[in-house]
Amino acid sequence: MKRMFLLWMIVIILSACGLFETQRTNMMSQSTVHTDIDSLFRWFDLSRFPEPLQVQWVQKSMAQAGSELPGPTDYYVLALLTYDEPTATLATQLNLPSRQDVYVEDSLLTDSWLPDEILTAFERTPENYLRYTGTAYTALLQPPLGYGYVLFIDHYVLIYGATL
């Protein structure tokens, strides 16, 4: 009787762990667009940037759908700051270090909340990636983000950071 009870407890615990992990992964992969700038400071050092008119950002998991691999999951944060004037002069005022070309996959820019000006600033490469046609700058990241860039496009600043 004790063995049967113990077996049932193990089955319940293992099922609950799998269910919890699935729910956590699904929550991380949803693209809820946040609009609060204070939460964005957790990911990026925006202290040198002027106050934007609007902020939109998402945090997404980079885990493969249905992956059963144990361990931590990398994620990225994509933020869009909107200004009333073109941001080209802002790039020089902030004196951010420039970086190499930026290549992204289609999936990064397919979110419907991104304006058309962002999408048209990229060109398709023969390898089927999108390459940013302007100058990219290094993002001022907060840990745990370790890689990122800043793009100044028309009236927008697009900031990307990842835990890679």
Buried (B, 14 or more C-beta within 10 A) or exposed (E): EEEEEEEEEEEEEEEEEEEEEEEEBEEBBEEEEBEEBEEBEEBBEBEEBEEBEEBBBBBBBEBEEEEEEEEEBEBBBBBBBBBEEEBEEBBEEBEBEEBEEBEBEEEBBEBEEBBEEBEEBBEEEEEEBBBBEEBBBBBBBBEEBEBBBBBBBBBBBBBBBBBE
